[in-house]
Amino acid sequence: MGIPSFHAFVRAYKAHERAALNGMPIHRYKSANAREEQWDYDLIAEEVNWEW
C-alpha cells in the first residue's frame, strides 16, 4: 500500500508499565532487562532521526 513503517519495534516488558506507573522514563528505570528495554527505544529514535 506504500505506507512507510519502522523496522525497529518496542517489545512488551513489564518494566515499561512499571516505569510509567512510577512517572519515570524507561531510561531511568532500573530492572533486570534494562539494557534491552532501553535499546528498543534507542533504535526507534535512530530510525526517526535517520528518516527526518
N, C-alpha and C positions, 0 to 999 in steps of 0.2 A: 504494500500500500504506500510505500515511500515515506513512512513515518519514522523519523530518526529515534533511536533509543540508545541508552547507555549499555556498554558491555559489562561494566562493573555492577555489582549489586551488594546490598547490605543483608547479611544473614541475620536470622532472628535469634538473638541471645537474650537471656533473662536480664543481663546487665543493662540492656537498653531500657527496659521497663523500669528497673530499679533506679537508674541514673535519672530518668525523667521524674519519677516519684520524689526523688530527693532534690530535684531542681538543679541538677548538675549536668554539664555536658559530658558526653561519653569519654572525652579525652582526660577528664579529671577524675573519673570514677575508677576505683581500683577493684579488680576482680581477677579470677584465675585465668581468664582468656583475654585480658586487657589488650594485649598486642593485636590479636586477631580482630577484636571488636573495633579498635581504632583504625586498623588498616583498611577495613571496608569503607569507612567514611573518607579516608585519605585518598583511596582510589577513585571514588566518585568525584571528589574535589579536583583531582588531577585531570579527570576527563572533562569536567566543566571548564576548567581553565584552558585546556587544550582546544576545545571547540569554540570558546568565546573568542 
